[in-house]
Amino acid sequence: MPMPGQFFMVGLPGRLDPLLKRPFGLFRHEDGLLSFMYRVRGKGTLIMSGLVPGDTVEILGPLGNHYPLPEGKYRIRKPLLVAGGTGVASLLPLLRELKKNSIFVYGGRNRDELLCIDEVRGLAGEFIAATQDGSEGVRGTAVDVVTDLIRGRDKDGFLLYACGPAGMLKSLQGLGLQGYCAMEENMACGTGVCLGCAVKTSTGYKRACTEGPVFDINEVVFERF
């Protein structure tokens, strides 16, 4: 049974270009069917966008670890889910588990970048959208919303779950919350063999495909931002 935060390697059989499978986070698992959300960014996803019912794809998974549910000392904390762009695909399965016990903050450049917001709004206990142009929700970023949300409140009352651009994750890390983030790294094999998805952490490099993609957000070392 796939868990929220895990991923699958998806490939197009019989093709040499693209040759390798690509990672896609679990979006939905219902009645034995798997669903993935993706944005067309290269040749592989462009070809996938033209698939029709009955076409065949190759999948390997579920792979990687998953978001830990609030347990033990974290049980009393309010889950705070923060998504940027297509990061919502990773967090929606977790939201379906947590439902009204959560706060969901979703940010994008504009309204068109916010996906599945009706489902998110219906599931979350509190939903706040943020767009940089102000076309949906508050004007600003998801990090701006979280900063305002926790101001003057006990940070230990929240448990953060985040997925989105690395710059967003680094900014969230700077807020001093405890929690987890899913790293959206390029992967070639998905099984830890190629070492192409190494993530730098405070305890050394770790493979996103086997020791991730979910990490303690305060252990990740964001060097590029």
Buried (B, 14 or more C-beta within 10 A) or exposed (E): EBBBBBBBBBBBEEEEEBEBBBBBBBBBBEEEEBEBBBEEEEEBBEBBEEEEEEEEEEBBBBBBBBBBBBEEEBEEBBBBBBBBBBBBBBBBBBBBBBEEEBBBBBBBBEBEBBBBBEBBBEBBBEBBBBBBEEBBBBEBBBBBBBBEBBEEEEEEEBBBBBBBBBBBBBBBBEBEBBBBBBBBBEBBBBBBEBEBBBBEBEEEEBBBBBBBBBBBBBBBEBEEE
